[in-house]
């Protein structure tokens, strides 16, 4: 979660075209307003995306087993190397 909040989320907002334009062509206050708007947008996208995946994980036993096996194998094999 920490990585998402302090790396991924700010990176997504920072590269947003509308925010980049606000930084370039507006004052600090207007850039901040745009930043906060984009922060809300990106957070909502994150929640929607992850809710869908979580729902599939909890509702689809085959997907759950596949994901667990795949992630375990990737992690275990990486640690053994």
Residue pairs with C-beta under 8 A, 6 or more apart in sequence:
4 46
9 39
9 42
9 43
9 46
12 42
13 19
13 35
13 38
13 39
13 42
14 20
16 38
16 42
18 34
18 38
19 31
19 34
19 35
19 38
22 30
22 31
22 33
22 34
22 35
23 31
26 34
56 63
57 63
57 64
57 67
58 64
